Amino acid sequence: MNAYSGSRAVVIGGSIGGLTAALLLRDLGFEVDVYERTPSDLDGRGGGIVLQPDTLRWFRERSSQRPEDVSTTTNWVQYIDSDNHIIDREARSWSHTSWGTFYRALLADFGREHYHLGEFACGFDQDEGSVTVRFVSGRREQASLVVIADGVTSGNRARIDPDVTLDYSGYIGWRGTVDEANLTAETAALLNDAVTYNVVPHSQITMYPIPSERGVAKGQRLMNYVWYRNVAAGPDLDEMLTNKQGFLGKVSVHPNQVQDRYVDEMRETATRILAPAAAEVVTATEAPFIQVVWDSRASKMVSGRVALIGDAACGARPHAAAGTAKAAADAWALSEALTASAGNVAEALEKWEPGQLELSSNLLARVKAMGERSQFTNTWTPGDADLRFGLYGPGR
């Protein structure tokens, strides 16, 4: 009999990291329930993600869905100058997807019977043998293992590490997508098979194609981008992050909710300072949104039978394209530790924690340095191998 047959696991947070953990725990024999605080399916606001090996591993090893059905692939990493000339190009393949496409694929594999929307976990207690999770709705759930995967603003992280802070990086990311069929032929051809950077003083934009609801083939995809721009902390940032309903967004301002004057300024600035291809992508976006770039890292990821994973444990700037990869890596390493500990949950978590803390520390240090080079010291140099994507280091 499997060591965890008859044991129960609760996953708090139903995003990509939470679903990956839930699937792996179920494969170990746990009865798994996922509790997501939002009342409806998550959508990622249309943003794209780079699929590093840990993120794709579920689909390569365990799923009947194929990686190529949920992702696009590009074969180059390139930099363009102010005239759209390619000034550096390296043969390097990356897979990409839209956040929503990948989320829906994971949810399809997990199923909806044990996936609970609109349940906000507000606290937990534990003894030697189990954890009891409390929800705002009045629900209480008991489990042998609890995995907290509720993101950078985690409501339960403080019970494991009360000293975690969210530290503002000094810049935000404008994000959005545009149907590649709506781009000019010249821009579509330039960007179609690459991760493309355009670096300007104190700023940069990164672009790559992702699946649309129509499919993953060329001509069906969306061109995704994130454009980093400096905004000083304080009233100016708060004003920018106040949406059209007057609510302040701490982490993001959703599509169609950014005040029009900021969208107008963003489009005007794009036309003025970005390469023509990059400016075309930005200005053609109907509903751009804002992502605030924060740094955070818990110094503890375990308390007894409770584990923090993903952004709840470490919120890392996007420059290494490693956020979802870190969440998946946490989940896979947890699965391996539980397997090795043959039924002893607390022992497995104790052995799992040091390696994941080290991974978080190394990743956060690297992306902070990358952000400084891009936004403040103007030393982000096209072609520099230290600036490659990668969870475990540049290019890996």
Secondary structure as a PSIPRED ss2 file (coil, helix, strand):
# PSIPRED VFORMAT (PSIPRED V4.0)

   1 M C   1.000  0.000  0.000
   2 N C   1.000  0.000  0.000
   3 A C   1.000  0.000  0.000
   4 Y C   1.000  0.000  0.000
   5 S C   1.000  0.000  0.000
   6 G C   1.000  0.000  0.000
   7 S C   1.000  0.000  0.000
   8 R E   0.000  0.000  1.000
   9 A E   0.000  0.000  1.000
  10 V E   0.000  0.000  1.000
  11 V E   0.000  0.000  1.000
  12 I E   0.000  0.000  1.000
  13 G C   1.000  0.000  0.000
  14 G C   1.000  0.000  0.000
  15 S C   1.000  0.000  0.000
  16 I H   0.000  1.000  0.000
  17 G H   0.000  1.000  0.000
  18 G H   0.000  1.000  0.000
  19 L H   0.000  1.000  0.000
  20 T H   0.000  1.000  0.000
  21 A H   0.000  1.000  0.000
  22 A H   0.000  1.000  0.000
  23 L H   0.000  1.000  0.000
  24 L H   0.000  1.000  0.000
  25 L H   0.000  1.000  0.000
  26 R H   0.000  1.000  0.000
  27 D H   0.000  1.000  0.000
  28 L C   1.000  0.000  0.000
  29 G C   1.000  0.000  0.000
  30 F C   1.000  0.000  0.000
  31 E E   0.000  0.000  1.000
  32 V E   0.000  0.000  1.000
  33 D E   0.000  0.000  1.000
  34 V E   0.000  0.000  1.000
  35 Y E   0.000  0.000  1.000
  36 E E   0.000  0.000  1.000
  37 R C   1.000  0.000  0.000
  38 T C   1.000  0.000  0.000
  39 P C   1.000  0.000  0.000
  40 S C   1.000  0.000  0.000
  41 D C   1.000  0.000  0.000
  42 L C   1.000  0.000  0.000
  43 D C   1.000  0.000  0.000
  44 G H   0.000  1.000  0.000
  45 R H   0.000  1.000  0.000
  46 G H   0.000  1.000  0.000
  47 G C   1.000  0.000  0.000
  48 G E   0.000  0.000  1.000
  49 I E   0.000  0.000  1.000
  50 V E   0.000  0.000  1.000
  51 L E   0.000  0.000  1.000
  52 Q C   1.000  0.000  0.000
  53 P H   0.000  1.000  0.000
  54 D H   0.000  1.000  0.000
  55 T H   0.000  1.000  0.000
  56 L H   0.000  1.000  0.000
  57 R H   0.000  1.000  0.000
  58 W H   0.000  1.000  0.000
  59 F H   0.000  1.000  0.000
  60 R H   0.000  1.000  0.000
  61 E H   0.000  1.000  0.000
  62 R C   1.000  0.000  0.000
  63 S C   1.000  0.000  0.000
  64 S C   1.000  0.000  0.000
  65 Q C   1.000  0.000  0.000
  66 R C   1.000  0.000  0.000
  67 P H   0.000  1.000  0.000
  68 E H   0.000  1.000  0.000
  69 D H   0.000  1.000  0.000
  70 V C   1.000  0.000  0.000
  71 S C   1.000  0.000  0.000
  72 T E   0.000  0.000  1.000
  73 T E   0.000  0.000  1.000
  74 T E   0.000  0.000  1.000
  75 N E   0.000  0.000  1.000
  76 W E   0.000  0.000  1.000
  77 V E   0.000  0.000  1.000
  78 Q E   0.000  0.000  1.000
  79 Y E   0.000  0.000  1.000
  80 I E   0.000  0.000  1.000
  81 D C   1.000  0.000  0.000
  82 S C   1.000  0.000  0.000
  83 D C   1.000  0.000  0.000
  84 N C   1.000  0.000  0.000
  85 H C   1.000  0.000  0.000
  86 I E   0.000  0.000  1.000
  87 I E   0.000  0.000  1.000
  88 D E   0.000  0.000  1.000
  89 R E   0.000  0.000  1.000
  90 E E   0.000  0.000  1.000
  91 A E   0.000  0.000  1.000
  92 R E   0.000  0.000  1.000
  93 S E   0.000  0.000  1.000
  94 W E   0.000  0.000  1.000
  95 S E   0.000  0.000  1.000
  96 H E   0.000  0.000  1.000
  97 T E   0.000  0.000  1.000
  98 S E   0.000  0.000  1.000
  99 W H   0.000  1.000  0.000
 100 G H   0.000  1.000  0.000
 101 T H   0.000  1.000  0.000
 102 F H   0.000  1.000  0.000
 103 Y H   0.000  1.000  0.000
 104 R H   0.000  1.000  0.000
 105 A H   0.000  1.000  0.000
 106 L H   0.000  1.000  0.000
 107 L H   0.000  1.000  0.000
 108 A H   0.000  1.000  0.000
 109 D H   0.000  1.000  0.000
 110 F H   0.000  1.000  0.000
 111 G C   1.000  0.000  0.000
 112 R C   1.000  0.000  0.000
 113 E C   1.000  0.000  0.000
 114 H C   1.000  0.000  0.000
 115 Y E   0.000  0.000  1.000
 116 H E   0.000  0.000  1.000
 117 L E   0.000  0.000  1.000
 118 G C   1.000  0.000  0.000
 119 E C   1.000  0.000  0.000
 120 F C   1.000  0.000  0.000
 121 A E   0.000  0.000  1.000
 122 C E   0.000  0.000  1.000
 123 G E   0.000  0.000  1.000
 124 F E   0.000  0.000  1.000
 125 D E   0.000  0.000  1.000
 126 Q E   0.000  0.000  1.000
 127 D C   1.000  0.000  0.000
 128 E C   1.000  0.000  0.000
 129 G C   1.000  0.000  0.000
 130 S C   1.000  0.000  0.000
 131 V E   0.000  0.000  1.000
 132 T E   0.000  0.000  1.000
 133 V E   0.000  0.000  1.000
 134 R E   0.000  0.000  1.000
 135 F E   0.000  0.000  1.000
 136 V C   1.000  0.000  0.000
 137 S C   1.000  0.000  0.000
 138 G C   1.000  0.000  0.000
 139 R C   1.000  0.000  0.000
 140 R E   0.000  0.000  1.000
 141 E E   0.000  0.000  1.000
 142 Q E   0.000  0.000  1.000
 143 A E   0.000  0.000  1.000
 144 S C   1.000  0.000  0.000
 145 L E   0.000  0.000  1.000
 146 V E   0.000  0.000  1.000
 147 V E   0.000  0.000  1.000
 148 I E   0.000  0.000  1.000
 149 A C   1.000  0.000  0.000
 150 D C   1.000  0.000  0.000
 151 G C   1.000  0.000  0.000
 152 V C   1.000  0.000  0.000
 153 T C   1.000  0.000  0.000
 154 S C   1.000  0.000  0.000
 155 G C   1.000  0.000  0.000
 156 N C   1.000  0.000  0.000
 157 R H   0.000  1.000  0.000
 158 A H   0.000  1.000  0.000
 159 R H   0.000  1.000  0.000
 160 I C   1.000  0.000  0.000
 161 D C   1.000  0.000  0.000
 162 P C   1.000  0.000  0.000
 163 D C   1.000  0.000  0.000
 164 V C   1.000  0.000  0.000
 165 T C   1.000  0.000  0.000
 166 L C   1.000  0.000  0.000
 167 D E   0.000  0.000  1.000
 168 Y E   0.000  0.000  1.000
 169 S E   0.000  0.000  1.000
 170 G E   0.000  0.000  1.000
 171 Y E   0.000  0.000  1.000
 172 I E   0.000  0.000  1.000
 173 G E   0.000  0.000  1.000
 174 W E   0.000  0.000  1.000
 175 R E   0.000  0.000  1.000
 176 G E   0.000  0.000  1.000
 177 T E   0.000  0.000  1.000
 178 V E   0.000  0.000  1.000
 179 D E   0.000  0.000  1.000
 180 E H   0.000  1.000  0.000
 181 A H   0.000  1.000  0.000
 182 N H   0.000  1.000  0.000
 183 L C   1.000  0.000  0.000
 184 T C   1.000  0.000  0.000
 185 A H   0.000  1.000  0.000
 186 E H   0.000  1.000  0.000
 187 T H   0.000  1.000  0.000
 188 A H   0.000  1.000  0.000
 189 A H   0.000  1.000  0.000
 190 L H   0.000  1.000  0.000
 191 L H   0.000  1.000  0.000
 192 N C   1.000  0.000  0.000
 193 D C   1.000  0.000  0.000
 194 A E   0.000  0.000  1.000
 195 V E   0.000  0.000  1.000
 196 T E   0.000  0.000  1.000
 197 Y E   0.000  0.000  1.000
 198 N E   0.000  0.000  1.000
 199 V E   0.000  0.000  1.000
 200 V E   0.000  0.000  1.000
 201 P C   1.000  0.000  0.000
 202 H C   1.000  0.000  0.000
 203 S E   0.000  0.000  1.000
 204 Q E   0.000  0.000  1.000
 205 I E   0.000  0.000  1.000
 206 T E   0.000  0.000  1.000
 207 M E   0.000  0.000  1.000
 208 Y E   0.000  0.000  1.000
 209 P E   0.000  0.000  1.000
 210 I E   0.000  0.000  1.000
 211 P C   1.000  0.000  0.000
 212 S E   0.000  0.000  1.000
 213 E C   1.000  0.000  0.000
 214 R C   1.000  0.000  0.000
 215 G E   0.000  0.000  1.000
 216 V C   1.000  0.000  0.000
 217 A C   1.000  0.000  0.000
 218 K C   1.000  0.000  0.000
 219 G C   1.000  0.000  0.000
 220 Q C   1.000  0.000  0.000
 221 R C   1.000  0.000  0.000
 222 L E   0.000  0.000  1.000
 223 M E   0.000  0.000  1.000
 224 N E   0.000  0.000  1.000
 225 Y E   0.000  0.000  1.000
 226 V E   0.000  0.000  1.000
 227 W E   0.000  0.000  1.000
 228 Y E   0.000  0.000  1.000
 229 R E   0.000  0.000  1.000
 230 N E   0.000  0.000  1.000
 231 V C   1.000  0.000  0.000
 232 A C   1.000  0.000  0.000
 233 A C   1.000  0.000  0.000
 234 G C   1.000  0.000  0.000
 235 P H   0.000  1.000  0.000
 236 D H   0.000  1.000  0.000
 237 L H   0.000  1.000  0.000
 238 D H   0.000  1.000  0.000
 239 E H   0.000  1.000  0.000
 240 M H   0.000  1.000  0.000
 241 L C   1.000  0.000  0.000
 242 T E   0.000  0.000  1.000
 243 N C   1.000  0.000  0.000
 244 K C   1.000  0.000  0.000
 245 Q C   1.000  0.000  0.000
 246 G C   1.000  0.000  0.000
 247 F C   1.000  0.000  0.000
 248 L E   0.000  0.000  1.000
 249 G C   1.000  0.000  0.000
 250 K C   1.000  0.000  0.000
 251 V C   1.000  0.000  0.000
 252 S E   0.000  0.000  1.000
 253 V E   0.000  0.000  1.000
 254 H C   1.000  0.000  0.000
 255 P C   1.000  0.000  0.000
 256 N C   1.000  0.000  0.000
 257 Q C   1.000  0.000  0.000
 258 V C   1.000  0.000  0.000
 259 Q C   1.000  0.000  0.000
 260 D H   0.000  1.000  0.000
 261 R H   0.000  1.000  0.000
 262 Y H   0.000  1.000  0.000
 263 V H   0.000  1.000  0.000
 264 D H   0.000  1.000  0.000
 265 E H   0.000  1.000  0.000
 266 M H   0.000  1.000  0.000
 267 R H   0.000  1.000  0.000
 268 E H   0.000  1.000  0.000
 269 T H   0.000  1.000  0.000
 270 A H   0.000  1.000  0.000
 271 T H   0.000  1.000  0.000
 272 R H   0.000  1.000  0.000
 273 I H   0.000  1.000  0.000
 274 L C   1.000  0.000  0.000
 275 A C   1.000  0.000  0.000
 276 P H   0.000  1.000  0.000
 277 A H   0.000  1.000  0.000
 278 A H   0.000  1.000  0.000
 279 A H   0.000  1.000  0.000
 280 E H   0.000  1.000  0.000
 281 V H   0.000  1.000  0.000
 282 V H   0.000  1.000  0.000
 283 T H   0.000  1.000  0.000
 284 A C   1.000  0.000  0.000
 285 T C   1.000  0.000  0.000
 286 E C   1.000  0.000  0.000
 287 A C   1.000  0.000  0.000
 288 P C   1.000  0.000  0.000
 289 F E   0.000  0.000  1.000
 290 I E   0.000  0.000  1.000
 291 Q E   0.000  0.000  1.000
 292 V E   0.000  0.000  1.000
 293 V E   0.000  0.000  1.000
 294 W E   0.000  0.000  1.000
 295 D E   0.000  0.000  1.000
 296 S E   0.000  0.000  1.000
 297 R E   0.000  0.000  1.000
 298 A C   1.000  0.000  0.000
 299 S C   1.000  0.000  0.000
 300 K C   1.000  0.000  0.000
 301 M C   1.000  0.000  0.000
 302 V E   0.000  0.000  1.000
 303 S E   0.000  0.000  1.000
 304 G C   1.000  0.000  0.000
 305 R C   1.000  0.000  0.000
 306 V E   0.000  0.000  1.000
 307 A E   0.000  0.000  1.000
 308 L E   0.000  0.000  1.000
 309 I C   1.000  0.000  0.000
 310 G H   0.000  1.000  0.000
 311 D H   0.000  1.000  0.000
 312 A H   0.000  1.000  0.000
 313 A C   1.000  0.000  0.000
 314 C E   0.000  0.000  1.000
 315 G E   0.000  0.000  1.000
 316 A C   1.000  0.000  0.000
 317 R C   1.000  0.000  0.000
 318 P H   0.000  1.000  0.000
 319 H H   0.000  1.000  0.000
 320 A H   0.000  1.000  0.000
 321 A C   1.000  0.000  0.000
 322 A C   1.000  0.000  0.000
 323 G H   0.000  1.000  0.000
 324 T H   0.000  1.000  0.000
 325 A H   0.000  1.000  0.000
 326 K H   0.000  1.000  0.000
 327 A H   0.000  1.000  0.000
 328 A H   0.000  1.000  0.000
 329 A H   0.000  1.000  0.000
 330 D H   0.000  1.000  0.000
 331 A H   0.000  1.000  0.000
 332 W H   0.000  1.000  0.000
 333 A H   0.000  1.000  0.000
 334 L H   0.000  1.000  0.000
 335 S H   0.000  1.000  0.000
 336 E H   0.000  1.000  0.000
 337 A H   0.000  1.000  0.000
 338 L H   0.000  1.000  0.000
 339 T H   0.000  1.000  0.000
 340 A H   0.000  1.000  0.000
 341 S H   0.000  1.000  0.000
 342 A C   1.000  0.000  0.000
 343 G C   1.000  0.000  0.000
 344 N C   1.000  0.000  0.000
 345 V H   0.000  1.000  0.000
 346 A H   0.000  1.000  0.000
 347 E H   0.000  1.000  0.000
 348 A H   0.000  1.000  0.000
 349 L H   0.000  1.000  0.000
 350 E H   0.000  1.000  0.000
 351 K H   0.000  1.000  0.000
 352 W H   0.000  1.000  0.000
 353 E H   0.000  1.000  0.000
 354 P H   0.000  1.000  0.000
 355 G H   0.000  1.000  0.000
 356 Q H   0.000  1.000  0.000
 357 L H   0.000  1.000  0.000
 358 E H   0.000  1.000  0.000
 359 L H   0.000  1.000  0.000
 360 S H   0.000  1.000  0.000
 361 S H   0.000  1.000  0.000
 362 N H   0.000  1.000  0.000
 363 L H   0.000  1.000  0.000
 364 L H   0.000  1.000  0.000
 365 A H   0.000  1.000  0.000
 366 R H   0.000  1.000  0.000
 367 V H   0.000  1.000  0.000
 368 K H   0.000  1.000  0.000
 369 A H   0.000  1.000  0.000
 370 M H   0.000  1.000  0.000
 371 G H   0.000  1.000  0.000
 372 E H   0.000  1.000  0.000
 373 R H   0.000  1.000  0.000
 374 S H   0.000  1.000  0.000
 375 Q H   0.000  1.000  0.000
 376 F C   1.000  0.000  0.000
 377 T C   1.000  0.000  0.000
 378 N C   1.000  0.000  0.000
 379 T C   1.000  0.000  0.000
 380 W C   1.000  0.000  0.000
 381 T C   1.000  0.000  0.000
 382 P C   1.000  0.000  0.000
 383 G C   1.000  0.000  0.000
 384 D C   1.000  0.000  0.000
 385 A H   0.000  1.000  0.000
 386 D H   0.000  1.000  0.000
 387 L H   0.000  1.000  0.000
 388 R C   1.000  0.000  0.000
 389 F C   1.000  0.000  0.000
 390 G C   1.000  0.000  0.000
 391 L C   1.000  0.000  0.000
 392 Y C   1.000  0.000  0.000
 393 G C   1.000  0.000  0.000
 394 P C   1.000  0.000  0.000
 395 G C   1.000  0.000  0.000
 396 R C   1.000  0.000  0.000
